[in-house]
Amino acid sequence: MKRGVSNNFLKFTALCAGCTSVTTFLLWLLSQNYPEASTDLDRAMRHANPYYMGRLWVNFVHIFLAFMAYLGAALLIAQRSLGLALAGFLWFLLWGFTELLGVSVLIFAVNNTLRKSYVDADETTRAFLQRDIDLFIQWWDALFFLILVCFLLGTLFYGIGTWKGRRIEKVVSLFFLAAVPLTLAIAISGYTQVAWPGMVAGIVYPVLQPLGRALLGVWIWTRASQHRRV
């Protein structure tokens, strides 16, 4: 039998894609359940907010699941275009590593250490702690821009790589390509003074992204069921 990727492994990546549909929706849903923080103390109190911390942990798990889903997609895209598959997967690899790094620091350094200490500290100590928190927030803003760029490029390459497919693969391609302007809208609102693209993205995101990842899982599963080895 010709050696290759087993259909069982592809089905595993398809299940991971299906799980990312759930975690993507949870990331949006949990963000709706904690209020905007108006003061440094309000932001520090987030370390004890189960919705805020739950969202960070869901995000942590989500990246691992998404990475496996994108690996499964890359293995299928590579059958048509190895270059597009490798380029897209490398962008997603950089996206995943950067976001995992940032989220890990948010969970353990910023919230479980700095913000937790800030709540019970005196004013002098709070000033030192806030300086460290603000420094990370600036660092995270820069990293998040990199995350958006990598995600945009990854979805663009995957969208092109699946464009010539038929039926559900074509639909998956359209969802990948639709994520490009969605990510661009988030970047514009996050790093400029133009607010309306982010407002549109906030409406579209909880529908487009979970559905697109669910369909990604269905596509990978379908392809895995068609062949013994791919």
N, C-alpha and C positions, 0 to 999 in steps of 0.2 A: 504493500500500500504506500502510496506517495506520502512522504512526510510533509507535515505542515501544522497549522494551528487546529487543534481539535474543536469540534463543534461544541463540546461541553464547556471549554474555556470561553468561547464566544457567547454561549448562553449565560455564563456567569457575568460577563461584562454587560450583557443585555439586562440582567437583573439589577446590576449596579446602576445602569441608566434609569431603570424604572424607579429605583430608590431615590435617585437625585430629583426626580419629579416631585416626590414627597418632601424632600429636604429643601428644595427650592421654594416650594409654597410655604413651608414652615418658616424659612428665613424672612419672608415677607410678612407672614401672619404674626410672628413674635414681635417684629419691629413695630406693629400697630398697638402693642399692649404695654408700652412704657412711654411716659410723657417726655417731651423735649425738656432738656435741662437748661435752666437759665442762669445758674450760678455754679461756681466751682464745687461747692458743697453738694449741690444737686447731682452733678456729674460724678462726684466721689461716691455718693450713695448708690450708684448703679451697681457697685460690686455686690450688693445684697439683693438686687432685683432679680427674681428668678427668670423673668422673661428676657431681660437683657443678657444675663449670663447663659441662659438656655440657648439663646440665639448664637452666641459665640461658640458654644459646644456643638450645636447643630452645624454651624459653618465649618468647624474643624473636621467633623465626620464627612460632611458633604464633599469636601475637596478630594478625599481619598476615593469616594464612590465615583465622582465625576472623572477623576483621572483614569480609573479602570474603564469607564464607559467610553471615554475618548480614545483609549488604547484599542478597544474593540472596533470602534469606527475606523481608526487608522489602518487596522489590519485588513478591513474590507476595501477601503479606498485605495490601498496600495495595490490591489489587483488591477486597478485601472490606471493609477498614476502614483508611482512610488514617491516622486518628488513632492506632490501635493500632500500626500499622507505624512511624510517625514517633516515637512515644513510646518504643517498644521499641528502635529503632535509636539514638536519642539516648542512652539509658542504656548501650547497648553501646559507643557512641562514647566516652563518658566513661570507661567501664571500660577500653577498650583504650588510650586515651591515658594514663591514670593508671598502668596496669600497665607499659606500655612505658617510661614515665619512670622508674619504680622499678627495673625490671630493668636498664635501661641504666646507672643509677647503681651498681647492685650489681656489674655486670660490670666497668666501667671504673674508677670511683672507689673503691669499697670493696675489691674483690678485686685488680684489677691494679695498684692504687696503694697504698692504705692497708695491706691485709693482707700484700701482698708486701713492703712496707717493714718491717712489724712483725716479721717472722720474723728478719731479720738485724740489727735495731736493738738498742741497749742499753736498759737498764731505764727510764731517764729518757725516752728517745724513745718507747719503747713506751707509756708512760703518756699522752703527748700523742696518739699515734696511736689508742690505745684510746678516748680521749675522743671523738674524731671518729667512730670506728666506732660507738660506743654512741649517739651523737647521731643518726646516720642510722638505726640500728635502731629507735629510738623514732619517728622520722619515718616509717619504712616501716610500722611497726605501725599508725599512724594512717591512712596511705594504703591499706593492705590492707583496713581496715575499709570504707573508701569503695569499694574494688574489689568487695568482697563485696555491699554494698548495691546497687551499680549492676548487678552481674551478676544478683542476685536479681530486681530490677525488670525488667530486660531479658527474662529468661526468663519471668517472669510475664506480661508484655504479649504476648510472642510465643505463649505457651501459650494465652492467651485468643483471640488473633487467628487461631489455627489450629484452634480447638476445633470449629467448625462444619464442618470438612472431613471428607472420607470416606476410608476405607481407610487408606493410609499417612500421609496428612496428620493423621488422628485420632491415629495412633500417635505421630507427631512431636509433636503437641500434648501427649500424655501424658508424653513424655520431657521436654519443656520444663517442664511443671508439676511433674514429679518433682524437677527440679533446684532448685526453690524450697525445699522442706524440707531438701534436701541442703546447700544453701548456708547455710541458717539453722543447721543443725547444726554446720557448720564455724565459723560466727561465734560460736555459743554456747560451744563448747569453746575457741576461741581468745581470747575476751575475758571469760570468766567462769571460775569454779573447777569447773564441771561438765564432766567428761571424757567421759562415755559417749556423748553425741551425736557427738563427733569420732571415737570408736572405730567407731561404726556407719557414719559417713560414709567412713571409711578402707576399710571392707569393700565398700561399695556403689559408691564413686566409680570404681574401675578397670573396672567392668562397665558401669554406667549411662551415664557420660559418653562414652566412646568409641563405644558402640553407638548412643547418641542422635545423635551427630554424623555417624556413618555413615548412619543413616536420614535425617537432614536432607539429606545429599548426594543420596541416592536420590530423595527427594521433589522436590528442586529440579530434578534431571536429568529426572525423569519429566514434570514440568510444562513444562520447556523443550522437550521432545520432542513435546508435544501441540499446541503452537501456534507459528506462525512468529514472531509478535510478541506480547508481553504488556504 
